[in-house]
Amino acid sequence: LGSLSIISFTTQALEFNQVLNDKSSVSFTYKQSGIAMEGKFRKLTAKIAFDPAKAASASTQIDIDLNSIDAGSSEADEEAAGKLWFNSKLFPVAKFGSTGVKALGGNRFEAIGKLTIKGKTTDVMAPFTFRQESIAGKPVAVFEGMFVIKRLEYAIGEGIWADVSAVANEIPVKFRITAVAVNP
């Protein structure tokens, strides 16, 4: 990757509009029987248009392949993809689409949008930080943030898994989106 250096985003306003999906990630944590667990999704695709000087006009669409879940073991992956959890045969993709972005000061922002999982859509506010780096002399944007979903609002963990004493209802979701500026 060459040398990595941080550059102040005020040096040059760019619109970052091509996501590097292989350098982007979505992960989650949860508690099962009081024990902290971690997981991630191995595949996502995203579209973005972000100029830090014009945050209000930014947009993003992130699609997560639910069949790419890594919950720690093949047995856990199969269970999570099953009908009681993500039902990924019927609902293979989770989607987030922004409806607005607010600048919070410094390198902090908040994406407001709609999250759809298993055919259920809710409003989500996802605070994130933005930083501009340079890889091999080219500007790269890194967006990192976290928000919490309540899994039962999306019918994630139905039937015997609806008991929140077995698996907590609150699921922190972390994301890292890496993008470059490509001129039209």
Backbone as a chain_set.jsonl record, in Angstrom:
{"seq": "LGSLSIISFTTQALEFNQVLNDKSSVSFTYKQSGIAMEGKFRKLTAKIAFDPAKAASASTQIDIDLNSIDAGSSEADEEAAGKLWFNSKLFPVAKFGSTGVKALGGNRFEAIGKLTIKGKTTDVMAPFTFRQESIAGKPVAVFEGMFVIKRLEYAIGEGIWADVSAVANEIPVKFRITAVAVNP", "coords": {"N": [[0.805, -1.197, 0.0], [2.107, 1.118, 0.163], [3.368, 4.191, 1.539], [1.566, 5.615, 4.203], [-0.093, 8.513, 4.988], [-1.483, 11.121, 6.987], [-3.585, 13.689, 5.903], [-4.75, 16.956, 6.181], [-8.162, 17.557, 5.636], [-8.881, 20.038, 4.829], [-7.088, 21.01, 3.053], [-7.623, 20.526, 0.371], [-10.648, 20.471, -1.254], [-12.453, 17.68, -2.154], [-14.6, 15.481, -3.967], [-15.392, 12.473, -2.778], [-16.086, 9.556, -4.352], [-15.945, 6.924, -5.166], [-16.156, 3.858, -3.835], [-13.947, 1.734, -2.124], [-14.541, -1.316, -1.952], [-13.235, -3.639, -1.041], [-11.652, -2.653, 0.951], [-13.314, -1.822, 2.853], [-15.625, -2.238, 5.592], [-18.11, -3.931, 7.63], [-19.039, -4.579, 10.864], [-20.166, -6.228, 13.891], [-21.238, -6.364, 17.324], [-22.418, -8.308, 20.079], [-24.304, -9.548, 22.883], [-24.444, -12.754, 24.149], [-26.025, -14.797, 26.301], [-24.92, -13.182, 28.247], [-22.271, -13.024, 27.516], [-19.819, -11.342, 25.668], [-19.767, -11.14, 22.175], [-18.493, -11.239, 18.793], [-18.872, -10.328, 15.341], [-18.896, -10.242, 11.706], [-19.455, -8.999, 8.356], [-18.508, -10.334, 5.305], [-18.849, -9.371, 2.73], [-19.705, -6.445, 1.027], [-21.258, -3.807, -0.782], [-20.996, -0.484, -1.907], [-22.103, 2.847, -2.595], [-21.107, 6.18, -2.893], [-21.11, 9.713, -2.381], [-19.302, 12.241, -1.384], [-18.264, 15.282, -0.235], [-16.34, 16.961, 1.96], [-16.617, 19.691, 2.35], [-19.14, 20.201, 1.51], [-21.13, 18.811, 2.997], [-23.908, 18.561, 3.443], [-24.994, 17.876, 0.998], [-24.212, 15.309, 0.579], [-24.324, 11.764, -0.16], [-25.133, 8.307, 0.344], [-25.201, 4.777, -0.252], [-25.407, 1.641, 1.031], [-25.023, -1.76, 0.661], [-25.337, -4.836, 2.166], [-24.261, -8.096, 1.997], [-25.981, -10.554, 3.338], [-25.529, -13.266, 3.419], [-22.869, -13.436, 3.679], [-22.064, -13.484, 6.269], [-19.952, -13.714, 9.108], [-19.942, -15.224, 11.877], [-18.285, -16.424, 13.634], [-18.148, -19.222, 13.597], [-18.805, -22.005, 11.393], [-21.197, -23.256, 12.003], [-22.55, -21.283, 13.52], [-22.725, -19.327, 11.544], [-24.457, -20.563, 9.675], [-26.772, -20.796, 11.26], [-27.334, -18.065, 11.744], [-27.914, -17.201, 9.153], [-30.249, -18.513, 8.741], [-33.888, -19.03, 8.824], [-34.984, -18.055, 11.275], [-33.295, -16.018, 12.015], [-31.657, -14.031, 9.984], [-32.901, -14.936, 7.685], [-31.825, -15.265, 5.089], [-32.191, -16.442, 2.608], [-34.629, -15.545, 1.664], [-34.358, -12.816, 2.16], [-31.719, -11.562, 1.104], [-30.073, -9.292, 1.334], [-29.075, -6.548, 3.331], [-29.866, -3.107, 3.591], [-28.675, 0.228, 3.608], [-29.576, 3.519, 3.138], [-28.753, 6.846, 2.758], [-30.504, 9.791, 3.773], [-29.779, 12.252, 4.385], [-27.002, 14.278, 5.521], [-25.317, 15.576, 8.28], [-23.053, 18.06, 9.313], [-21.063, 17.985, 12.168], [-19.046, 19.356, 13.251], [-15.503, 19.867, 13.234], [-13.997, 16.879, 12.306], [-16.266, 15.367, 12.404], [-19.41, 13.885, 11.648], [-22.892, 13.194, 10.842], [-24.825, 10.696, 9.527], [-28.047, 10.444, 8.301], [-30.63, 8.206, 7.75], [-32.261, 5.408, 6.105], [-32.605, 2.127, 7.181], [-32.851, -1.12, 6.046], [-33.762, -4.336, 6.824], [-34.59, -7.693, 6.458], [-36.96, -6.975, 5.152], [-38.027, -5.007, 6.734], [-38.064, -1.588, 7.542], [-36.368, 1.035, 9.126], [-35.729, 4.271, 10.624], [-32.448, 5.561, 10.91], [-29.729, 6.99, 12.655], [-26.451, 7.642, 12.104], [-23.572, 8.372, 13.502], [-20.354, 9.496, 12.387], [-16.823, 9.609, 11.704], [-14.59, 11.437, 9.618], [-11.692, 11.166, 7.707], [-8.933, 12.183, 5.773], [-6.55, 10.517, 3.935], [-3.413, 9.605, 2.452], [-2.488, 7.409, -0.017], [0.071, 6.059, -1.694], [0.448, 8.585, -2.775], [-2.087, 9.377, -3.57], [-5.287, 10.8, -2.798], [-7.311, 9.463, -0.229], [-10.325, 8.689, 1.349], [-11.489, 7.975, 4.608], [-14.128, 6.719, 6.363], [-15.486, 6.275, 9.487], [-17.625, 4.781, 11.833], [-20.345, 4.191, 14.189], [-23.39, 2.695, 15.177], [-26.402, 1.758, 16.919], [-28.586, -0.957, 16.632], [-31.842, -2.299, 17.289], [-32.435, -5.524, 17.401], [-34.863, -6.945, 17.416], [-36.699, -5.217, 16.276], [-36.373, -5.661, 13.621], [-37.089, -8.249, 13.333], [-35.035, -10.048, 13.79], [-33.865, -12.907, 14.997], [-36.097, -14.71, 15.819], [-38.887, -16.539, 17.298], [-37.705, -18.98, 19.513], [-35.432, -17.482, 19.876], [-36.176, -14.921, 20.42], [-36.072, -14.165, 23.012], [-34.606, -11.852, 24.965], [-32.886, -12.227, 27.059], [-31.326, -14.307, 26.369], [-30.035, -13.571, 23.931], [-28.916, -10.381, 23.545], [-30.954, -7.498, 22.815], [-29.983, -5.08, 21.83], [-27.712, -4.212, 19.357], [-24.613, -3.221, 18.614], [-23.351, -1.737, 15.708], [-20.605, -1.461, 13.685], [-18.856, 0.472, 11.266], [-16.646, 0.879, 8.496], [-15.788, 2.719, 5.866], [-14.043, 3.071, 2.924], [-12.922, 5.29, 0.485], [-12.216, 6.744, -2.755], [-11.467, 9.656, -4.739], [-12.855, 10.111, -7.837], [-12.727, 11.686, -10.82], [-15.453, 12.825, -12.796]], "CA": [[0.0, 0.0, 0.0], [2.948, 2.312, 0.183], [3.369, 4.963, 2.771], [0.271, 6.157, 4.581], [0.07, 9.74, 5.762], [-2.713, 11.861, 7.224], [-3.601, 15.015, 5.316], [-5.922, 17.716, 6.594], [-9.103, 17.623, 4.531], [-9.08, 21.415, 4.419], [-6.103, 21.389, 2.048], [-8.24, 20.512, -0.944], [-11.965, 19.855, -1.222], [-12.661, 16.667, -3.176], [-15.76, 14.627, -3.761], [-15.03, 11.061, -2.759], [-17.252, 8.974, -5.004], [-15.76, 5.519, -5.532], [-15.863, 3.076, -2.631], [-13.058, 0.577, -2.233], [-15.292, -2.319, -1.18], [-12.327, -4.591, -0.399], [-11.02, -1.978, 2.089], [-14.421, -1.347, 3.678], [-16.117, -3.341, 6.418], [-19.204, -3.772, 8.581], [-18.945, -5.592, 11.911], [-21.151, -6.064, 14.954], [-21.008, -7.052, 18.591], [-23.669, -8.642, 20.772], [-24.12, -10.372, 24.073], [-25.207, -13.993, 24.183], [-25.936, -15.303, 27.673], [-24.054, -12.279, 28.996], [-20.899, -13.069, 27.006], [-19.629, -10.493, 24.492], [-19.425, -11.863, 20.953], [-18.248, -10.362, 17.653], [-19.084, -10.884, 14.013], [-18.716, -9.294, 10.612], [-19.919, -9.41, 7.042], [-17.346, -10.37, 4.418], [-19.12, -8.729, 1.44], [-20.598, -5.297, 0.953], [-21.047, -2.881, -1.887], [-21.443, 0.842, -1.488], [-21.973, 4.007, -3.466], [-20.961, 7.345, -2.031], [-20.729, 11.022, -2.935], [-19.039, 13.003, -0.167], [-17.306, 16.382, -0.239], [-16.442, 17.459, 3.333], [-17.016, 21.095, 2.333], [-20.559, 20.243, 1.128], [-21.671, 17.606, 3.64], [-25.372, 18.502, 3.333], [-25.385, 17.267, -0.276], [-23.617, 13.971, 0.5], [-25.249, 10.628, -0.217], [-24.516, 6.985, 0.388], [-26.024, 3.573, -0.296], [-24.579, 0.491, 1.405], [-25.713, -3.045, 0.597], [-24.572, -5.865, 2.865], [-24.623, -9.459, 1.64], [-26.214, -11.245, 4.614], [-24.96, -14.615, 3.339], [-21.423, -13.357, 3.92], [-21.86, -13.318, 7.708], [-18.941, -14.477, 9.821], [-20.333, -15.143, 13.283], [-17.295, -17.111, 14.453], [-18.048, -20.642, 13.247], [-19.718, -22.332, 10.288], [-22.497, -23.546, 12.606], [-23.164, -19.992, 13.846], [-23.041, -18.667, 10.269], [-25.665, -21.208, 9.141], [-27.901, -20.416, 12.128], [-27.634, -16.646, 11.517], [-28.509, -17.06, 7.824], [-31.509, -19.25, 8.737], [-35.191, -18.35, 8.853], [-35.256, -17.365, 12.536], [-32.418, -14.86, 12.169], [-31.713, -13.131, 8.83], [-33.691, -15.522, 6.603], [-31.123, -14.693, 3.945], [-32.695, -16.966, 1.331], [-35.701, -14.643, 1.253], [-33.873, -11.433, 2.296], [-30.267, -11.733, 1.044], [-29.317, -8.051, 1.456], [-29.486, -5.442, 4.213], [-29.569, -1.87, 2.86], [-28.737, 1.543, 4.249], [-29.544, 4.636, 2.202], [-28.816, 8.112, 3.494], [-31.453, 10.825, 3.354], [-29.132, 13.509, 4.716], [-25.772, 14.235, 6.314], [-25.097, 16.81, 9.034], [-21.714, 18.308, 9.849], [-21.129, 18.192, 13.617], [-17.857, 20.102, 13.653], [-14.264, 19.108, 13.094], [-14.12, 15.788, 11.333], [-17.41, 14.554, 12.827], [-20.625, 14.049, 10.847], [-23.943, 12.236, 11.159], [-25.659, 10.281, 8.399], [-29.427, 10.118, 8.638], [-31.106, 7.413, 6.634], [-33.18, 4.281, 6.27], [-31.98, 0.814, 7.218], [-33.817, -2.177, 5.751], [-33.326, -5.704, 7.079], [-35.732, -8.62, 6.448], [-38.158, -6.287, 4.68], [-38.444, -3.99, 7.709], [-37.265, -0.377, 7.386], [-36.431, 1.999, 10.227], [-34.842, 5.423, 10.543], [-31.197, 5.366, 11.631], [-28.752, 8.073, 12.683], [-25.145, 6.996, 12.236], [-22.455, 9.313, 13.596], [-19.108, 8.977, 11.834], [-15.704, 10.535, 11.519], [-14.005, 11.463, 8.283], [-10.311, 11.623, 7.611], [-8.348, 12.018, 4.45], [-5.206, 9.975, 3.965], [-2.782, 9.498, 1.141], [-1.873, 6.115, -0.294], [0.844, 6.189, -2.938], [0.271, 9.944, -3.283], [-3.473, 9.632, -3.981], [-6.163, 11.026, -1.648], [-8.237, 8.402, 0.151], [-11.178, 9.06, 2.479], [-11.874, 6.891, 5.505], [-15.294, 7.051, 7.177], [-15.664, 5.255, 10.523], [-18.694, 5.131, 12.748], [-21.039, 3.137, 14.908], [-24.756, 2.96, 15.626], [-26.984, 0.596, 17.582], [-29.927, -1.36, 16.21], [-32.563, -3.248, 18.144], [-32.634, -6.63, 16.464], [-36.254, -7.389, 17.351], [-37.418, -4.325, 15.362], [-36.202, -6.231, 12.286], [-37.405, -9.675, 13.458], [-33.784, -10.822, 13.781], [-33.926, -13.746, 16.192], [-37.508, -14.972, 16.111], [-39.18, -17.781, 18.01], [-36.97, -19.186, 20.762], [-34.364, -16.489, 19.978], [-36.739, -13.599, 20.741], [-35.774, -13.922, 24.429], [-33.424, -10.975, 25.023], [-31.934, -12.67, 28.082], [-30.428, -15.231, 25.681], [-29.245, -12.722, 23.041], [-29.327, -8.994, 23.791], [-31.678, -6.823, 21.749], [-29.148, -3.998, 21.288], [-26.576, -4.711, 18.584], [-23.767, -2.166, 18.057], [-22.867, -1.994, 14.355], [-19.472, -0.582, 13.35], [-18.555, 0.477, 9.848], [-15.473, 1.591, 7.965], [-15.936, 2.829, 4.422], [-12.88, 3.701, 2.325], [-13.293, 5.744, -0.856], [-11.296, 7.616, -3.477], [-12.103, 10.655, -5.598], [-12.698, 9.853, -9.26], [-13.345, 12.776, -11.567], [-16.397, 12.341, -13.822]], "C": [[0.844, 1.256, 0.0], [2.826, 3.023, 1.498], [2.021, 5.61, 2.989], [0.509, 7.409, 5.396], [-1.263, 10.453, 5.864], [-2.562, 13.252, 6.62], [-4.852, 15.722, 5.813], [-6.869, 17.85, 5.418], [-9.366, 19.05, 4.08], [-8.09, 21.835, 3.336], [-6.708, 21.417, 0.651], [-9.577, 19.799, -0.829], [-12.104, 18.912, -2.412], [-13.983, 15.986, -2.913], [-15.281, 13.187, -3.876], [-16.251, 10.293, -3.25], [-17.05, 7.548, -5.51], [-15.301, 4.755, -4.299], [-14.929, 1.928, -2.979], [-13.667, -0.518, -1.349], [-14.377, -3.285, -0.446], [-11.585, -3.979, 0.794], [-12.081, -1.383, 3.032], [-14.985, -2.527, 4.461], [-17.313, -2.923, 7.27], [-19.084, -4.922, 9.574], [-19.977, -5.297, 12.982], [-20.688, -6.79, 16.206], [-22.378, -7.327, 19.211], [-23.33, -9.447, 22.013], [-25.043, -11.572, 23.987], [-24.962, -14.63, 25.539], [-24.935, -14.496, 28.491], [-22.612, -12.229, 28.523], [-20.811, -12.236, 25.732], [-19.132, -11.334, 23.318], [-19.224, -10.847, 19.828], [-18.543, -11.1, 16.362], [-18.856, -9.816, 12.967], [-19.366, -9.858, 9.36], [-18.738, -9.29, 6.086], [-17.579, -9.65, 3.092], [-20.096, -7.571, 1.614], [-20.279, -4.53, -0.313], [-21.621, -1.542, -1.449], [-21.229, 1.852, -2.594], [-21.946, 5.216, -2.555], [-20.671, 8.577, -2.879], [-20.557, 11.916, -1.711], [-17.93, 14.014, -0.402], [-17.406, 16.995, 1.155], [-16.859, 18.932, 3.404], [-18.497, 21.265, 2.001], [-21.289, 19.03, 1.713], [-23.18, 17.462, 3.455], [-25.825, 17.847, 2.03], [-24.81, 15.858, -0.45], [-24.701, 12.903, 0.404], [-24.459, 9.33, -0.143], [-25.581, 5.907, 0.315], [-25.09, 2.417, 0.006], [-25.458, -0.752, 1.381], [-24.805, -4.098, 1.206], [-25.123, -7.233, 2.486], [-24.751, -10.258, 2.942], [-25.696, -12.681, 4.605], [-23.465, -14.616, 3.601], [-21.101, -13.196, 5.408], [-20.749, -14.241, 8.215], [-19.239, -14.281, 11.298], [-19.406, -15.969, 14.177], [-17.139, -18.59, 14.182], [-19.038, -20.924, 12.124], [-21.114, -22.635, 10.822], [-23.242, -22.251, 12.943], [-23.552, -19.238, 12.58], [-24.319, -19.236, 9.672], [-26.892, -20.825, 9.949], [-28.321, -18.974, 11.855], [-28.291, -16.421, 10.157], [-29.903, -17.686, 7.754], [-32.738, -18.384, 8.953], [-35.432, -17.558, 10.136], [-34.411, -16.11, 12.73], [-32.544, -13.943, 10.958], [-32.608, -13.636, 7.699], [-33.124, -15.055, 5.262], [-31.498, -15.321, 2.6], [-33.774, -16.043, 0.785], [-35.254, -13.178, 1.245], [-32.337, -11.439, 2.279], [-29.438, -10.474, 1.332], [-29.932, -7.139, 2.501], [-29.043, -4.164, 3.512], [-29.647, -0.667, 3.785], [-28.644, 2.586, 3.152], [-29.681, 5.924, 2.978], [-29.883, 9.016, 2.899], [-30.899, 12.202, 3.672], [-27.862, 13.276, 5.513], [-25.623, 15.591, 6.984], [-23.642, 16.885, 9.468], [-21.868, 18.629, 11.331], [-19.947, 18.994, 14.137], [-16.622, 19.232, 13.601], [-14.416, 18.063, 12.018], [-15.286, 14.857, 11.662], [-18.66, 14.92, 12.022], [-21.671, 13.051, 11.346], [-24.751, 11.968, 9.903], [-27.032, 9.917, 8.936], [-29.96, 9.322, 7.461], [-32.046, 6.313, 7.042], [-32.381, 2.992, 6.203], [-33.064, -0.231, 7.017], [-33.151, -3.529, 5.955], [-34.578, -6.563, 7.154], [-37.03, -7.917, 6.076], [-38.7, -5.234, 5.626], [-37.501, -2.801, 7.602], [-37.474, 0.541, 8.579], [-35.482, 3.158, 9.94], [-33.615, 5.169, 11.412], [-30.383, 6.649, 11.554], [-27.409, 7.433, 12.992], [-24.044, 8.049, 12.297], [-21.182, 8.674, 13.04], [-18.05, 10.068, 11.802], [-15.198, 10.378, 10.098], [-12.548, 11.868, 8.417], [-9.817, 11.339, 6.206], [-6.908, 11.579, 4.63], [-4.645, 9.996, 2.552], [-2.148, 8.121, 1.042], [-1.232, 6.24, -1.664], [0.582, 7.541, -3.594], [-1.139, 10.295, -3.713], [-4.353, 9.812, -2.75], [-7.174, 9.888, -1.461], [-9.017, 8.891, 1.361], [-11.504, 7.813, 3.291], [-12.991, 7.412, 6.396], [-15.468, 5.929, 8.193], [-16.752, 5.707, 11.48], [-19.329, 3.915, 13.371], [-22.441, 3.615, 15.236], [-25.299, 1.667, 16.213], [-28.355, 0.313, 16.967], [-30.534, -2.236, 17.296], [-33.031, -4.367, 17.224], [-34.091, -7.047, 16.331], [-37.113, -6.472, 16.483], [-37.366, -4.844, 13.933], [-36.546, -7.718, 12.259], [-36.153, -10.537, 13.286], [-33.75, -11.6, 15.097], [-35.369, -13.954, 16.612], [-37.656, -16.263, 16.905], [-38.41, -17.869, 19.313], [-35.879, -18.14, 20.969], [-34.883, -15.092, 20.285], [-36.5, -13.229, 22.205], [-34.482, -13.109, 24.532], [-32.491, -11.316, 26.178], [-30.952, -13.688, 27.486], [-29.477, -14.463, 24.756], [-29.785, -11.306, 23.194], [-30.019, -8.401, 22.569], [-30.823, -5.756, 21.073], [-27.896, -4.575, 20.631], [-25.789, -3.511, 18.048], [-23.204, -2.607, 16.697], [-21.773, -0.972, 14.053], [-19.23, -0.661, 11.843], [-17.304, 1.285, 9.557], [-15.624, 1.552, 6.454], [-14.732, 3.615, 3.901], [-13.235, 4.057, 0.88], [-12.205, 6.636, -1.441], [-12.117, 8.604, -4.297], [-11.793, 10.303, -7.049], [-13.429, 10.955, -9.994], [-14.272, 12.207, -12.639], [-15.857, 12.514, -15.226]], "O": [[0.313, 2.356, -0.152], [2.246, 2.507, 2.453], [1.404, 6.101, 2.044], [1.234, 7.375, 6.39], [-2.077, 10.399, 4.943], [-1.538, 13.911, 6.802], [-5.92, 15.112, 5.855], [-6.446, 18.213, 4.32], [-10.008, 19.26, 3.051], [-8.238, 22.91, 2.756], [-6.332, 22.257, -0.167], [-9.642, 18.661, -0.363], [-11.89, 19.317, -3.554], [-14.439, 15.917, -1.771], [-14.828, 12.746, -4.932], [-17.321, 10.364, -2.646], [-17.909, 7.021, -6.217], [-14.204, 4.975, -3.786], [-15.1, 1.246, -3.989], [-13.351, -0.63, -0.165], [-14.701, -3.715, 0.66], [-10.957, -4.703, 1.566], [-11.775, -0.553, 3.888], [-14.843, -3.678, 4.048], [-17.505, -1.748, 7.585], [-19.032, -6.089, 9.185], [-20.594, -4.232, 12.98], [-19.862, -7.702, 16.154], [-23.363, -6.657, 18.899], [-22.219, -9.954, 22.166], [-26.25, -11.44, 23.782], [-23.828, -14.963, 25.883], [-24.2, -15.041, 29.315], [-21.809, -11.473, 29.069], [-21.624, -12.398, 24.822], [-18.203, -12.131, 23.452], [-19.728, -9.726, 19.903], [-18.474, -12.327, 16.295], [-18.65, -8.644, 13.283], [-19.769, -11.02, 9.307], [-18.052, -8.269, 6.061], [-16.616, -9.343, 2.39], [-21.146, -7.693, 2.246], [-19.169, -4.602, -0.842], [-22.606, -1.482, -0.713], [-20.315, 1.737, -3.41], [-22.673, 5.274, -1.564], [-20.068, 8.489, -3.949], [-21.537, 12.305, -1.074], [-16.8, 13.651, -0.728], [-18.466, 17.51, 1.51], [-17.4, 19.369, 4.42], [-19.052, 22.348, 2.186], [-21.985, 18.313, 0.993], [-23.677, 16.344, 3.324], [-26.933, 17.314, 1.965], [-24.92, 15.28, -1.532], [-25.838, 13.107, 0.827], [-23.287, 9.265, -0.514], [-26.712, 6.097, 0.761], [-24.089, 2.23, -0.685], [-26.515, -0.785, 2.012], [-23.648, -4.238, 0.812], [-26.317, -7.492, 2.638], [-23.747, -10.596, 3.569], [-25.448, -13.254, 5.666], [-22.856, -15.678, 3.731], [-19.986, -12.815, 5.764], [-20.634, -15.393, 7.796], [-18.832, -13.283, 11.894], [-19.711, -16.188, 15.35], [-16.1, -19.166, 14.504], [-19.993, -20.174, 11.926], [-22.109, -22.311, 10.173], [-24.439, -22.14, 12.677], [-24.592, -18.581, 12.544], [-25.176, -18.481, 9.212], [-27.948, -20.558, 9.376], [-29.511, -18.681, 11.745], [-29.139, -15.539, 10.023], [-30.655, -17.42, 6.816], [-32.648, -17.186, 9.224], [-36.032, -16.485, 10.084], [-34.769, -15.236, 13.52], [-33.472, -13.136, 10.913], [-33.03, -12.854, 6.848], [-33.844, -14.524, 4.417], [-31.149, -14.775, 1.554], [-33.829, -15.789, -0.419], [-35.718, -12.391, 0.419], [-31.715, -11.331, 3.337], [-28.231, -10.571, 1.55], [-31.15, -6.971, 2.557], [-27.972, -4.128, 2.906], [-30.543, -0.551, 4.62], [-27.732, 2.542, 2.327], [-30.612, 6.086, 3.767], [-30.133, 9.01, 1.694], [-31.481, 13.212, 3.276], [-27.669, 12.214, 6.104], [-25.782, 16.63, 6.343], [-23.069, 15.9, 9.933], [-22.704, 19.449, 11.708], [-19.862, 19.276, 15.332], [-16.669, 18.034, 13.879], [-14.917, 18.351, 10.931], [-15.296, 13.698, 11.249], [-18.93, 16.09, 11.754], [-21.375, 12.178, 12.163], [-25.294, 12.887, 9.29], [-27.155, 9.172, 9.908], [-29.769, 9.707, 6.308], [-32.559, 6.282, 8.16], [-31.582, 2.787, 5.29], [-34.072, -0.236, 7.724], [-32.123, -3.833, 5.35], [-35.533, -6.201, 7.841], [-38.086, -8.23, 6.626], [-39.733, -4.626, 5.345], [-36.282, -2.973, 7.575], [-38.605, 0.796, 8.994], [-34.562, 3.047, 9.129], [-33.724, 4.63, 12.514], [-30.35, 7.315, 10.519], [-27.248, 6.766, 14.014], [-23.625, 8.565, 11.262], [-20.956, 7.474, 13.197], [-18.341, 11.263, 11.863], [-15.356, 9.332, 9.468], [-12.213, 12.797, 9.151], [-10.235, 10.383, 5.553], [-6.146, 12.189, 5.38], [-5.327, 10.36, 1.595], [-1.37, 7.717, 1.907], [-1.905, 6.494, -2.663], [0.502, 7.637, -4.819], [-1.373, 11.409, -4.181], [-4.206, 9.082, -1.77], [-7.8, 9.424, -2.414], [-8.437, 9.445, 2.295], [-11.761, 6.742, 2.741], [-12.829, 8.412, 7.095], [-15.586, 4.763, 7.815], [-16.796, 6.868, 11.887], [-18.927, 2.776, 13.131], [-22.656, 4.79, 15.535], [-24.715, 0.6, 16.023], [-29.175, 1.216, 16.803], [-29.826, -2.831, 18.108], [-33.907, -4.175, 16.382], [-34.519, -7.459, 15.253], [-38.159, -6.903, 15.996], [-38.224, -4.502, 13.118], [-36.312, -8.381, 11.248], [-36.21, -11.621, 12.706], [-33.621, -11.016, 16.173], [-35.808, -13.435, 17.638], [-36.686, -16.98, 17.15], [-38.452, -16.948, 20.129], [-35.438, -17.922, 22.097], [-34.087, -14.159, 20.399], [-36.71, -12.078, 22.588], [-33.399, -13.61, 24.227], [-31.403, -10.747, 26.27], [-29.872, -13.905, 28.037], [-28.265, -14.674, 24.791], [-30.976, -11.065, 22.995], [-29.708, -8.756, 21.432], [-30.931, -5.553, 19.864], [-27.131, -5.317, 21.247], [-26.25, -2.846, 17.12], [-22.656, -3.701, 16.56], [-21.994, 0.235, 14.154], [-19.38, -1.718, 11.229], [-16.959, 2.23, 10.266], [-15.592, 0.485, 5.841], [-14.441, 4.706, 4.393], [-13.779, 3.234, 0.144], [-11.387, 7.205, -0.718], [-13.312, 8.405, -4.517], [-10.632, 10.208, -7.445], [-14.632, 11.136, -9.804], [-13.932, 11.233, -13.31], [-16.529, 12.157, -16.194]]}, "num_chains": 1, "name": "protein.A"}
